Amino acid sequence: MEIRADIHLGDSRERLRLLADDSVDLIVTSPPYADQRKNIYGGIPPDEYVDWFLPISEQLLRVLKPIGSFILNIKEKVTNGERSTYVMELILAMRKQGWLWTEEFIWHKKNCYPGKWPNRFRDARERLLQFNKRKKFHMYQEAVMTPMGGWANTRLKNLSDTDKTRDNSKVGSGFGKNISNWLTRDKAYPTNVLLLATECGNKKHSAAFPESLPEWFIKLFTKENDTVLDPFMGSGTTLFVAKRMRRHPIGIDIVPEYYDMVRCRLQPIERSLFDLEEHREACAP
């Protein structure tokens, strides 16, 4: 059965109102960062960013299911040698709005090219903030487990006496571990640091992220036939991945060129020969 894809052209603040309450399982998006993409999205100054985003996050809070998750890819900017605080201010404002800030993932760009400034080095990471409506939400951790790797051939071969019991933390945190529990396992749960290469071909978009990024979160937080929303779809990476993984994708973008590009690549083509040729001309690169 063909997976339906819904895409909308317009401002997310308005188009999100068309979606029903509690209808989305996962939101994965990367909105324009402060002062970025001015030629396309106008650029939002850091001191105006929170006020600009809160009406959008209010609608996202409404459409997300109680058991759903919201992954926000966002990054601070640096002005005059100092990092802006607008991301931290946004987190605090969203918590007051009703969101729970559950987790922070770090995307380590393992192929980041070199560079430096007088007082700092080039960033090789971006933040992916996880927000939820409730403390209990759907999370399929086994879907993203990774091979044990060389750690199993080194650390697990030289176990101390304390490794074979629940060794309580020496700092009094109450946490402990029994490393011997992992002797018979071939997979481990990942950390919250994702080692992924950046997208080299930008797909006619200035800030496309790699397909492996939304794919990881779609595996972690959804199952087949769940609904995945990207209210700033851009080149449509999240939508393409979601559809390939048999999830129902919904995308919104205010830029007509991106909307047309995604529509031509995403929507199923069931046309007569004449209509098909007309479609090819309309969607030609």
C-alpha positions, -999 to 999 in steps of 0.1 A, spaced: 0 0 0 13 34 -10 23 56 19 5 90 17 26 121 19 11 155 28 30 187 20 19 223 26 31 256 12 29 285 36 39 298 70 41 271 97 24 293 121 -7 292 99 -5 258 82 0 239 114 -35 250 124 -48 226 97 -35 196 116 -57 178 142 -49 178 179 -27 149 191 -22 136 156 16 134 151 40 108 166 73 125 159 84 160 149 119 163 135 129 197 122 156 223 117 142 258 116 163 288 103 189 296 130 191 332 142 204 356 116 208 327 91 194 322 56 184 358 53 180 357 15 155 328 18 138 331 52 145 367 60 167 359 90 154 363 126 176 384 150 186 365 182 167 389 204 135 383 185 139 345 180 120 333 210 90 355 203 91 343 167 93 306 175 69 303 205 37 306 183 51 277 162 60 255 192 26 262 207 10 246 176 35 217 177 26 211 213 -10 209 202 -6 185 173 20 161 190 5 130 206 10 127 243 33 97 237 52 115 209 85 134 208 98 166 192 135 167 180 147 203 174 180 208 155 192 242 164 226 260 169 238 291 187 255 319 168 286 338 176 287 376 174 318 397 183 335 366 198 306 357 221 281 330 218 244 341 218 221 328 245 190 326 223 189 288 223 190 286 261 163 313 263 142 293 239 145 262 260 134 280 291 105 297 273 93 264 259 94 248 293 71 276 305 49 268 275 43 233 288 72 213 271 94 189 290 131 192 279 138 155 281 172 150 264 199 167 244 217 148 216 249 160 200 254 156 163 292 152 158 300 161 122 328 136 116 338 151 82 338 187 93 364 206 74 392 226 92 390 262 103 396 287 131 389 322 143 410 344 165 394 332 198 379 298 190 379 268 167 354 256 141 323 239 155 321 202 146 288 196 164 251 207 165 225 202 191 193 181 188 170 190 216 143 165 226 110 178 240 80 158 251 45 165 265 47 138 292 75 119 310 63 86 295 66 84 257 72 58 230 108 50 226 121 19 208 157 18 220 164 -17 206 160 -3 171 191 18 173 214 -6 192 250 -8 178 276 -37 177 297 -41 208 328 -35 188 364 -36 200 353 -28 236 341 -64 240 375 -77 230 394 -55 255 375 -43 285 353 -74 288 383 -98 287 399 -82 318 372 -81 344 380 -72 380 361 -85 410 340 -53 412 331 -57 375 313 -89 384 290 -72 409 269 -41 409 297 -17 417 281 14 432 294 48 421 322 62 442 308 97 440 276 88 458 252 92 429 234 59 436 242 46 402 261 13 397 270 -12 370 277 -48 366 300 -50 335 299 -88 334 262 -86 323 275 -76 289 297 -107 284 271 -126 263 257 -96 244 267 -86 208 250 -52 208 249 -22 231 227 9 235 242 40 218 252 72 236 235 106 230 264 116 206 257 108 170 288 104 147 274 113 113 289 129 82 274 161 69 254 162 37 279 171 9 253 175 -19 230 202 -6 200 192 -27 194 228 -38 191 238 -1 216 257 20 213 236 51 203 200 42 212 175 68 221 138 61 194 112 57 210 92 85 201 119 110 162 118 108 164 81 101 180 75 135 153 94 153 125 78 132 138 44 142 141 54 179 106 71 183 82 56 157 70 24 141 55 18 106 24 38 98 32 64 125 31 101 114 63 122 111 61 160 108 87 185 96 73 221 98 104 234 81 109 207 55 134 225 32 147 200 7 124 173 22 151 150 37 129 140 67 99 134 45 118 112 20 133 91 48 100 88 66 82 76 35 109 51 27 105 38 62 68 35 57 58 63 80 33 90 70 52 122 63 39 157 66 59 187 56 55 225 55 77 252 39 72 288 31 95 288 0 76 279 -32 108 265 -48 113 240 -20 76 231 -20 77 224 -58 109 204 -56 96 182 -28 62 178 -44 78 166 -77 101 141 -59 77 129 -33 42 126 -46 33 94 -65 28 98 -102 -3 81 -116 -10 99 -148 -18 94 -184 11 95 -209 2 132 -217 0 142 -181 32 124 -173 51 144 -199 36 176 -186 46 166 -151 82 159 -163 85 194 -178 71 211 -147 95 192 -124 126 194 -146 157 206 -128 
